[in-house]
Amino acid sequence: MSYDSGSSGTWRNDGAVQPHAYDPDLHPELFRGVATRRAFAFLIDLVIISVPVILGYVFIFVFGVVTLGFGFLLFGIAWPASVVWAIVYYGACIGGPSSATVGMRLMDLELRTWYGAPGYFVLGATHAVLFWVTISFLTPFVVLVGLFNGRRRLLHDFVLGTLIINNSVRLPASQAARTY
């Protein structure tokens, strides 16, 4: 394996340098407004995740009253079920064809790997878990990191090798190869 210490390369098995797919110097429009849109997308996703969780808690409460207290035992699994729901939501959305959660789609954002590939389920689930872990321990620093780099990547994006791009911008497509 080799590593290029410059800012344009990364690890490759064959000794060559793999450039980043999205360069903020060549295409700054891909990263324009991403930080603000990302904050609004987070709030939208928070509402989408919270509604079923709140309905679940209301159901458990009503079920507990109807069963004369026996149903209240379900509160013990409500919090773990909420965590599983959030992880599945992020994994399924980012692993879907749009590589974005519902909030990200509404804000015209898309998650990509540093080499340009779309997201997948495990990446989406890991992205959510790492986000919540980093924001729990390093709350202001997670957001501040995004203000000091050209790709507007947050701390967990660096760790996972992902970035969020402005999906409303269409880059010019290269000439397709002839098939005849």
N, C-alpha and C positions, 0 to 999 in steps of 0.2 A: 504494500500500500504506500501511497505517497500523499503528501499534503502540500498544497500551495499556500504559502503564508499570506498571499495577497488577498484583497477583499473580494476578488471575483471568482475564487475557486474554492473547492472543498475536496473531501476524500473521494478517491475512486480506486477500484481494485486493479484496473489495468494501467495505472500510472499516469493517465491523462487527467487534465483538470476539467471538472464539470462546472460550467458557469451557472450563476443564478438565472432562473428563467425570467424574473421580473427585476429590472434595473431601475431604481428611482431616478437616475440621471438621464437615462434614455426615454423613459416613459413616466414622468412625474404625475401625469393625470390619473394613473392607476392608484395612486396613494393620496390624492387630493380629497380631503374631507373624510377620510377613513376613520380617524379617531372619533370624531363627533358622531358619525353614522353608527359606529360600533357601540357607542354608549347608548344610543336610542334603541339599537337592535337588542342589546342586553336587556333593557327595560321591557321591551315587547316580549322577549322570550321568558322573562321572569313572570310576567302576567300569564302567559300561556302555560307555564309549568305550575303556577300557583293555583289556578282555577280548579283543576282536577284534584289537587291535594286538599284544598279547602272543602270541596264537595265530599271527598272521602272522609274527612274529619266530621263533617255534619252528618253523614250517613252513619258513621260509627256511634256518634252521640245519640241519634234517634234510635238506632238499633239497641244501644245500651239501655235506653229508657224503656223500650218495648219489651226487652228480655229481663227487665227488673235488675239491671246491673251486670248481668253476665256478659253482655256485648261490649262493655267497657274494656274488657281484656284485649280487644282488638287494637286499642290505643298503643299497645306495646309493639305492634308491627307497623304502625302507621308511619313512624319516622323512617325506618329502613325502607319501607315501600316507596316513600317520597324520594329518597335518594336514588333508588333503582329507577324510578320513573324519570327523573332528571337525566340520568346517565343514558337510558334508552332513548330519550327524546333527542339529546345531542348526537348520540351515535347514529341513530336512524336518519336524522336530518342531514348531518354532514356527510354521512355515507350514501345519501341519496343522489339522484342525478344532478341536482343543482349545487351540491357541496356547500349548502348553507341552511341554517335554521330558518324558521318562518320569519323571525325578526330580521335576520340578515337579508332574506329575500325582499322583504318590504323596504329595506334601506339600500337595496342594490349592492350588496356585499357578497363576496364568495371566498371561501377558505381554499387555499392551495398550498401544496408543499413548496419548498424553496426551489425545486427543480421543475415545477409547473404541473404536477399531477393533481387530480382532484382528490378530495377527501374520501375516506372510507370509514366504516363503522368503528373500528378500534381506535382510529385516530380521533374521531369525533368524541368518543367516550373518554379517551385519555385527555383530550383537550379540555373537556369540561371538568374532569377530576383535578387536573393540574391547575386549572384556573382557580377553582375554589380553594385548593390547598395554598397556593401562593397568595391569594387575596386574604386568606385567613391570617397568615403570618406576616405578610409584607404589604399591607393594604396600600399606602400611598406610593410605595416604590414600584408596584406593578404598573400603575398608570403613568408614573413619571418616566419610566423606561421608554414608553411609546412616543414621548415628546422629543426624545433626543436621537432618533434614528430615522433615516430617510424612508424606510418601509413601514413606519409606524407600528412596528412589532412590539408586543408586550413580552414580559418575562417568560411566560409559558410558551409563547410562540418561538422564542429562541431555543428553548429546551427541546421542543418537538420538531423544529425545522419547518414551521408553517408560517404563512402570512395571509393577511386579509387584503383583497384587492377590491377596487371599485368596479363592480360588474357592469355598470352602465357605459363604461368606456370600451370600445371595440378597437383592438389593435389591428392595423392593416395586415391582412393575411398574405403569406408569402405565395409565390407562384406555385400552383399545383403541378406535380409531375405529370408528364404526358402518359397516357395509358395506351396509345396506339403506336 
